[in-house]
């Protein structure tokens, strides 16, 4: 939604969404690069492209929830500034 609203480059993939947001300073660049692979994780969960390994899912959520929270914080900060 941010990319569309700001008329930024159209992403070719979900992963590229994060990279574009990083390029534009909406997300810190290093964080965008680190977080971009999570798009593949989302696709597997939503579309069941691959059999979900419950142990891997549990591990990911236990060890990466901070990244999700940080992403939410960055987006919230951006939206507050854009009011």
C-alpha positions, 0 to 999 in steps of 0.5 A: 500500500505504501509503495502504491501510495508513494508511486514507487517502483512496482515490485516484481516479488513480495521480497522486493517490497521490503527492498524498495521500502529500504531503498526509499528510507521507509525501512532502514536498508540493513533491516530491509535486506535482513527482513526481505526473505521473510516474504518467502516464509509468508508465502509458504504459510498463506499459500501452502507452497510447501509442506509446513514443518511445525518445528521450523515454524515454532523456531522461526516464531520464537527466534524472529518475532522481534523482527516482526515487531521491529517491522511494525515499529518502522511502518508505524513511525513512517505512517505517523510522519506522513500524516 
